[in-house]
């Protein structure tokens, strides 16, 4: 078991890294209006995590999972997802499309882990039900976010709308994004059952 001082070390490092990425992201973003729209969900997740840290501390593994999306999405906000320097991966798989957004969507699925952890540590339900709820929650959020993307794209119009939508001409973009979210959730929940964070507050 780690001491309280040790238990706060990893969350503090991650919070510093996320904060630094947010600050960097806001410096001369490619499209300021897109950056603002993309950074709002980041702040809606990050700020409550910081504010509630003393009242409920997730496991270190949960904070690592949550930080993945916070960082990836913030990078996407700076460049716009279609223009993140990710050519090396596209070249690797022989694709003309920038797949950075798929990785970001995959990392959204990681939030199934902290959702399941919270429910089990608060003893609201058993691990299996908590994991099932986490999976369904991510799938619902994924669908909801695709609706928000469409809504913003229609209202903003022009280049900002296109870049926020980020479909890059893929007619199945929304469906593939939701699949990436779901697969990320499944992977994180497999790890959830391996690590069993509900048995120890610091893992």
PyMOL commands that set and color helices and strands:
alter all, ss='L'
color gray80, all
select helices_A, chain A and resi 4-25+32-51+60-79+81-83+87-93+100-108+111-121+127-156+158-165+173-195+197-199
alter helices_A, ss='H'
color red, helices_A
deselect
rebuild
show_as cartoon
